[in-house]
Amino acid sequence: MKFEMTKCNRCGSEILLGLEVCPSCGKQQASARASFQPRTLLAVALAVAVLFAFNWMKPAPPHARPVNSPPSATLPSR
């Protein structure tokens, strides 16, 4: 059976993936949620760039002409 290994954030010794405390130095490891893979950051950056490009290329909405209201009828005075 082969275990996935990673390196300690502080001392650099090999530790099992998912350990929260390094057995060599005893320092707390950063959570997996806090560290992002470079591919993930690249995918997010490209998605944002595509959204900005589509928003920039979107044609401007047509200008609406102001609607003129019909002449109002005046009520007869008493």
SULGI-V490184 format. One record per pair of residues at least 24 apart in sequence whose C-alpha atoms are under 10 Angstrom apart, sorted by the first residue. I is the first residue (numbers start at 1). J is the second residue. D is the distance in Angstrom with one decimal. If there is no record, write none. Layout:
# SULGI-V490184
i->(I I)
j->(J J)
d->(D D)
This chain:
# SULGI-V490184
none
